[in-house]
Amino acid sequence: MIAKDKLIIALDFDTSTEALNLARELQSVAGMFKVGPQLFTAAGPQIVRDIIALGSKIFLDLKFHDIPNTVAGAARSAAELGVFMFNIHASGGSEMMRRAVESVAEVAERTGRPRSKVLAVSVLTSVDSTILSQIGVTSTPEESVLRLVRLAESAGVDGVVASPNEIETIRRTVPRPEFLIVTPGIRPANTSKEDQRRLATPEAAIAAGASYIVVGRAITAAPDPLAAAHQIVAAIERTEATELVKRSGV
């Protein structure tokens, strides 16, 4: 992938008009757009179709979590929409994840289209040890992430959604380069943390081994979103060049 393909821009808007206008403006510099609960609830599946019609890829970020049969049906619907990838909660268990993977494979075989990729959400980037303890989890965020990552890999998913803090550990745990790590909680150095707790700069996430980084308000709320997106792509390019030199030993 070239640098821009690793950038996913989160379209967290209340209307399809806002989302489509920004998607048109940024499609030349973004590899993918994320449609999450806010936009999907407001605009429905048509917004996904409209953005795909622009020639862009979609990461459908609805974090399905239910009984296996229900999640299998949701996965089938997501695949039929033509999304590039979507996510489910790893905490739903191995059968739930396996059924989702089987559903997207069935859609791909039936339609002849590329198979949508299934990602498992480990621990949300807004969650820290305090929040985990509130819900009865005594392990640290990293320990919880790794337990869920191992479960997700065994269920056959294509990758995981995880915070920047766990990228390197996940890469050691699952060394296959094709195993995707999609990383939210990305903030350029000069922006505020807002509600994220486990976060990093674009440079740090890419250097650690993220497959994709998800950036929202740092781009969408910027005075010049296109310029902000270009700056992040440039940061990815610089980091990849630096990492290549390190690996080559030059």
Contacts in CASP RR format, 6 or more apart in sequence:
PFRMAT RR
TARGET T0000
AUTHOR 0000-0000-0000
METHOD contacts of the structure
MODEL  1
MIAKDKLIIALDFDTSTEALNLARELQSVAGMFKVGPQLFTAAGPQIVRD
IIALGSKIFLDLKFHDIPNTVAGAARSAAELGVFMFNIHASGGSEMMRRA
VESVAEVAERTGRPRSKVLAVSVLTSVDSTILSQIGVTSTPEESVLRLVR
LAESAGVDGVVASPNEIETIRRTVPRPEFLIVTPGIRPANTSKEDQRRLA
TPEAAIAAGASYIVVGRAITAAPDPLAAAHQIVAAIERTEATELVKRSGV
3 233 0 8 1.000
3 234 0 8 1.000
3 236 0 8 1.000
3 237 0 8 1.000
3 240 0 8 1.000
4 29 0 8 1.000
4 30 0 8 1.000
4 31 0 8 1.000
4 233 0 8 1.000
4 236 0 8 1.000
5 31 0 8 1.000
5 32 0 8 1.000
6 31 0 8 1.000
6 206 0 8 1.000
6 210 0 8 1.000
6 211 0 8 1.000
6 212 0 8 1.000
6 213 0 8 1.000
6 236 0 8 1.000
7 29 0 8 1.000
7 30 0 8 1.000
7 31 0 8 1.000
7 32 0 8 1.000
7 212 0 8 1.000
7 213 0 8 1.000
7 215 0 8 1.000
7 229 0 8 1.000
7 232 0 8 1.000
7 233 0 8 1.000
7 236 0 8 1.000
8 30 0 8 1.000
8 31 0 8 1.000
8 32 0 8 1.000
8 33 0 8 1.000
8 34 0 8 1.000
8 59 0 8 1.000
8 182 0 8 1.000
8 212 0 8 1.000
8 213 0 8 1.000
8 214 0 8 1.000
8 215 0 8 1.000
9 22 0 8 1.000
9 26 0 8 1.000
9 30 0 8 1.000
9 32 0 8 1.000
9 33 0 8 1.000
9 34 0 8 1.000
9 214 0 8 1.000
9 215 0 8 1.000
9 216 0 8 1.000
9 219 0 8 1.000
9 220 0 8 1.000
9 229 0 8 1.000
10 33 0 8 1.000
10 34 0 8 1.000
10 36 0 8 1.000
10 61 0 8 1.000
10 184 0 8 1.000
10 214 0 8 1.000
10 215 0 8 1.000
10 216 0 8 1.000
10 217 0 8 1.000
10 220 0 8 1.000
11 19 0 8 1.000
11 22 0 8 1.000
11 23 0 8 1.000
11 33 0 8 1.000
11 34 0 8 1.000
11 35 0 8 1.000
11 36 0 8 1.000
11 39 0 8 1.000
11 51 0 8 1.000
11 220 0 8 1.000
12 36 0 8 1.000
12 38 0 8 1.000
12 39 0 8 1.000
12 216 0 8 1.000
12 217 0 8 1.000
12 220 0 8 1.000
13 19 0 8 1.000
13 22 0 8 1.000
13 38 0 8 1.000
13 39 0 8 1.000
13 42 0 8 1.000
13 220 0 8 1.000
14 38 0 8 1.000
14 39 0 8 1.000
14 42 0 8 1.000
15 42 0 8 1.000
15 43 0 8 1.000
16 39 0 8 1.000
16 42 0 8 1.000
16 43 0 8 1.000
16 46 0 8 1.000
16 47 0 8 1.000
16 50 0 8 1.000
19 35 0 8 1.000
19 39 0 8 1.000
19 43 0 8 1.000
19 47 0 8 1.000
19 51 0 8 1.000
20 47 0 8 1.000
20 50 0 8 1.000
20 51 0 8 1.000
20 54 0 8 1.000
22 220 0 8 1.000
22 225 0 8 1.000
23 33 0 8 1.000
23 51 0 8 1.000
23 54 0 8 1.000
23 56 0 8 1.000
24 54 0 8 1.000
25 225 0 8 1.000
25 226 0 8 1.000
26 33 0 8 1.000
26 219 0 8 1.000
26 225 0 8 1.000
26 226 0 8 1.000
26 229 0 8 1.000
27 33 0 8 1.000
27 54 0 8 1.000
27 55 0 8 1.000
27 56 0 8 1.000
29 226 0 8 1.000
29 229 0 8 1.000
29 230 0 8 1.000
29 233 0 8 1.000
30 56 0 8 1.000
30 229 0 8 1.000
31 56 0 8 1.000
31 57 0 8 1.000
32 56 0 8 1.000
32 57 0 8 1.000
32 58 0 8 1.000
32 59 0 8 1.000
32 84 0 8 1.000
32 212 0 8 1.000
33 51 0 8 1.000
33 56 0 8 1.000
33 57 0 8 1.000
33 58 0 8 1.000
33 59 0 8 1.000
34 58 0 8 1.000
34 59 0 8 1.000
34 60 0 8 1.000
34 61 0 8 1.000
34 214 0 8 1.000
34 216 0 8 1.000
35 47 0 8 1.000
35 48 0 8 1.000
35 51 0 8 1.000
35 58 0 8 1.000
35 59 0 8 1.000
35 60 0 8 1.000
35 61 0 8 1.000
36 60 0 8 1.000
36 61 0 8 1.000
36 62 0 8 1.000
37 61 0 8 1.000
37 62 0 8 1.000
37 63 0 8 1.000
39 47 0 8 1.000
40 47 0 8 1.000
40 48 0 8 1.000
40 60 0 8 1.000
40 62 0 8 1.000
45 77 0 8 1.000
45 81 0 8 1.000
48 58 0 8 1.000
48 60 0 8 1.000
48 81 0 8 1.000
48 82 0 8 1.000
48 83 0 8 1.000
49 81 0 8 1.000
51 58 0 8 1.000
52 58 0 8 1.000
52 81 0 8 1.000
52 82 0 8 1.000
52 83 0 8 1.000
57 83 0 8 1.000
57 84 0 8 1.000
58 81 0 8 1.000
58 82 0 8 1.000
58 83 0 8 1.000
58 84 0 8 1.000
59 83 0 8 1.000
59 84 0 8 1.000
59 85 0 8 1.000
59 86 0 8 1.000
59 87 0 8 1.000
59 182 0 8 1.000
59 212 0 8 1.000
59 214 0 8 1.000
60 78 0 8 1.000
60 81 0 8 1.000
60 83 0 8 1.000
60 85 0 8 1.000
60 86 0 8 1.000
60 87 0 8 1.000
61 86 0 8 1.000
61 87 0 8 1.000
62 74 0 8 1.000
62 78 0 8 1.000
62 86 0 8 1.000
62 87 0 8 1.000
63 87 0 8 1.000
63 88 0 8 1.000
63 89 0 8 1.000
63 121 0 8 1.000
64 71 0 8 1.000
64 74 0 8 1.000
64 75 0 8 1.000
64 86 0 8 1.000
64 87 0 8 1.000
64 88 0 8 1.000
64 89 0 8 1.000
64 100 0 8 1.000
65 71 0 8 1.000
65 88 0 8 1.000
65 89 0 8 1.000
65 91 0 8 1.000
65 92 0 8 1.000
65 96 0 8 1.000
66 74 0 8 1.000
66 96 0 8 1.000
67 96 0 8 1.000
68 95 0 8 1.000
68 96 0 8 1.000
68 98 0 8 1.000
68 99 0 8 1.000
69 99 0 8 1.000
71 88 0 8 1.000
71 92 0 8 1.000
71 96 0 8 1.000
71 99 0 8 1.000
71 100 0 8 1.000
72 99 0 8 1.000
72 100 0 8 1.000
72 102 0 8 1.000
72 103 0 8 1.000
73 103 0 8 1.000
74 100 0 8 1.000
75 86 0 8 1.000
75 88 0 8 1.000
75 99 0 8 1.000
75 100 0 8 1.000
75 101 0 8 1.000
75 103 0 8 1.000
75 104 0 8 1.000
75 116 0 8 1.000
75 118 0 8 1.000
76 103 0 8 1.000
76 104 0 8 1.000
76 106 0 8 1.000
76 107 0 8 1.000
78 86 0 8 1.000
78 104 0 8 1.000
78 116 0 8 1.000
79 86 0 8 1.000
79 103 0 8 1.000
79 104 0 8 1.000
79 107 0 8 1.000
79 108 0 8 1.000
79 115 0 8 1.000
79 116 0 8 1.000
80 107 0 8 1.000
80 111 0 8 1.000
82 113 0 8 1.000
82 116 0 8 1.000
83 116 0 8 1.000
84 116 0 8 1.000
84 117 0 8 1.000
85 116 0 8 1.000
85 117 0 8 1.000
85 118 0 8 1.000
85 119 0 8 1.000
85 158 0 8 1.000
85 180 0 8 1.000
85 182 0 8 1.000
86 116 0 8 1.000
86 117 0 8 1.000
86 118 0 8 1.000
86 119 0 8 1.000
87 118 0 8 1.000
87 119 0 8 1.000
87 120 0 8 1.000
87 121 0 8 1.000
87 161 0 8 1.000
87 182 0 8 1.000
88 96 0 8 1.000
88 97 0 8 1.000
88 100 0 8 1.000
88 118 0 8 1.000
88 119 0 8 1.000
88 120 0 8 1.000
88 121 0 8 1.000
88 157 0 8 1.000
89 120 0 8 1.000
89 121 0 8 1.000
90 97 0 8 1.000
90 120 0 8 1.000
90 121 0 8 1.000
90 122 0 8 1.000
90 148 0 8 1.000
90 149 0 8 1.000
90 151 0 8 1.000
90 152 0 8 1.000
90 157 0 8 1.000
90 160 0 8 1.000
91 121 0 8 1.000
91 148 0 8 1.000
93 151 0 8 1.000
93 155 0 8 1.000
94 151 0 8 1.000
94 154 0 8 1.000
94 155 0 8 1.000
97 118 0 8 1.000
97 120 0 8 1.000
97 151 0 8 1.000
97 152 0 8 1.000
97 155 0 8 1.000
97 156 0 8 1.000
97 157 0 8 1.000
98 155 0 8 1.000
98 156 0 8 1.000
100 118 0 8 1.000
100 157 0 8 1.000
101 118 0 8 1.000
101 155 0 8 1.000
101 156 0 8 1.000
101 157 0 8 1.000
104 115 0 8 1.000
104 116 0 8 1.000
104 117 0 8 1.000
104 118 0 8 1.000
105 115 0 8 1.000
107 113 0 8 1.000
107 115 0 8 1.000
107 116 0 8 1.000
108 114 0 8 1.000
108 115 0 8 1.000
108 116 0 8 1.000
117 158 0 8 1.000
117 159 0 8 1.000
117 180 0 8 1.000
118 156 0 8 1.000
118 157 0 8 1.000
118 158 0 8 1.000
118 159 0 8 1.000
119 157 0 8 1.000
119 158 0 8 1.000
119 159 0 8 1.000
119 160 0 8 1.000
119 161 0 8 1.000
119 180 0 8 1.000
119 182 0 8 1.000
120 148 0 8 1.000
120 149 0 8 1.000
120 151 0 8 1.000
120 152 0 8 1.000
120 155 0 8 1.000
120 157 0 8 1.000
120 159 0 8 1.000
120 160 0 8 1.000
120 161 0 8 1.000
121 160 0 8 1.000
121 161 0 8 1.000
122 144 0 8 1.000
122 145 0 8 1.000
122 148 0 8 1.000
122 149 0 8 1.000
122 152 0 8 1.000
122 160 0 8 1.000
122 161 0 8 1.000
122 162 0 8 1.000
122 166 0 8 1.000
123 132 0 8 1.000
123 141 0 8 1.000
123 144 0 8 1.000
123 145 0 8 1.000
123 148 0 8 1.000
123 162 0 8 1.000
123 163 0 8 1.000
125 163 0 8 1.000
125 184 0 8 1.000
125 185 0 8 1.000
125 196 0 8 1.000
125 197 0 8 1.000
125 198 0 8 1.000
125 199 0 8 1.000
126 195 0 8 1.000
126 196 0 8 1.000
126 197 0 8 1.000
127 141 0 8 1.000
127 197 0 8 1.000
127 198 0 8 1.000
128 141 0 8 1.000
128 197 0 8 1.000
128 198 0 8 1.000
129 140 0 8 1.000
129 141 0 8 1.000
132 138 0 8 1.000
132 139 0 8 1.000
132 140 0 8 1.000
132 141 0 8 1.000
132 144 0 8 1.000
137 144 0 8 1.000
139 147 0 8 1.000
141 163 0 8 1.000
141 165 0 8 1.000
141 166 0 8 1.000
141 198 0 8 1.000
142 165 0 8 1.000
142 166 0 8 1.000
142 169 0 8 1.000
145 162 0 8 1.000
145 163 0 8 1.000
145 166 0 8 1.000
145 169 0 8 1.000
145 170 0 8 1.000
146 166 0 8 1.000
146 169 0 8 1.000
146 170 0 8 1.000
146 173 0 8 1.000
148 160 0 8 1.000
149 160 0 8 1.000
149 162 0 8 1.000
149 166 0 8 1.000
149 170 0 8 1.000
149 173 0 8 1.000
149 174 0 8 1.000
150 173 0 8 1.000
150 174 0 8 1.000
152 159 0 8 1.000
152 160 0 8 1.000
153 159 0 8 1.000
153 174 0 8 1.000
153 179 0 8 1.000
158 179 0 8 1.000
158 180 0 8 1.000
159 179 0 8 1.000
159 180 0 8 1.000
159 181 0 8 1.000
159 182 0 8 1.000
160 170 0 8 1.000
160 179 0 8 1.000
160 180 0 8 1.000
160 181 0 8 1.000
160 182 0 8 1.000
161 182 0 8 1.000
161 183 0 8 1.000
161 184 0 8 1.000
162 170 0 8 1.000
162 181 0 8 1.000
162 182 0 8 1.000
162 183 0 8 1.000
163 183 0 8 1.000
163 184 0 8 1.000
163 185 0 8 1.000
163 198 0 8 1.000
163 199 0 8 1.000
163 200 0 8 1.000
164 183 0 8 1.000
164 185 0 8 1.000
164 186 0 8 1.000
164 198 0 8 1.000
164 199 0 8 1.000
164 200 0 8 1.000
164 204 0 8 1.000
164 205 0 8 1.000
164 208 0 8 1.000
164 210 0 8 1.000
165 198 0 8 1.000
165 200 0 8 1.000
166 198 0 8 1.000
167 181 0 8 1.000
167 183 0 8 1.000
167 205 0 8 1.000
167 208 0 8 1.000
167 209 0 8 1.000
167 210 0 8 1.000
168 208 0 8 1.000
168 209 0 8 1.000
170 181 0 8 1.000
171 181 0 8 1.000
171 208 0 8 1.000
171 209 0 8 1.000
180 211 0 8 1.000
180 212 0 8 1.000
181 209 0 8 1.000
181 210 0 8 1.000
181 211 0 8 1.000
181 212 0 8 1.000
182 210 0 8 1.000
182 211 0 8 1.000
182 212 0 8 1.000
182 213 0 8 1.000
182 214 0 8 1.000
183 200 0 8 1.000
183 205 0 8 1.000
183 210 0 8 1.000
183 212 0 8 1.000
183 213 0 8 1.000
183 214 0 8 1.000
184 196 0 8 1.000
184 213 0 8 1.000
184 214 0 8 1.000
185 196 0 8 1.000
185 198 0 8 1.000
185 199 0 8 1.000
185 200 0 8 1.000
185 214 0 8 1.000
186 199 0 8 1.000
186 200 0 8 1.000
186 201 0 8 1.000
186 202 0 8 1.000
186 205 0 8 1.000
186 213 0 8 1.000
186 214 0 8 1.000
186 215 0 8 1.000
186 218 0 8 1.000
187 193 0 8 1.000
187 196 0 8 1.000
187 199 0 8 1.000
187 200 0 8 1.000
187 201 0 8 1.000
187 218 0 8 1.000
188 201 0 8 1.000
188 202 0 8 1.000
188 218 0 8 1.000
188 231 0 8 1.000
188 232 0 8 1.000
188 235 0 8 1.000
189 201 0 8 1.000
191 217 0 8 1.000
191 218 0 8 1.000
193 199 0 8 1.000
194 217 0 8 1.000
200 208 0 8 1.000
201 235 0 8 1.000
202 213 0 8 1.000
202 215 0 8 1.000
202 232 0 8 1.000
202 235 0 8 1.000
202 236 0 8 1.000
202 239 0 8 1.000
203 235 0 8 1.000
203 236 0 8 1.000
203 238 0 8 1.000
203 239 0 8 1.000
205 213 0 8 1.000
206 213 0 8 1.000
206 235 0 8 1.000
206 236 0 8 1.000
206 239 0 8 1.000
206 240 0 8 1.000
206 243 0 8 1.000
207 239 0 8 1.000
207 242 0 8 1.000
207 243 0 8 1.000
213 232 0 8 1.000
213 236 0 8 1.000
215 229 0 8 1.000
215 232 0 8 1.000
218 228 0 8 1.000
218 232 0 8 1.000
219 225 0 8 1.000
219 228 0 8 1.000
219 229 0 8 1.000
219 232 0 8 1.000
222 228 0 8 1.000
END
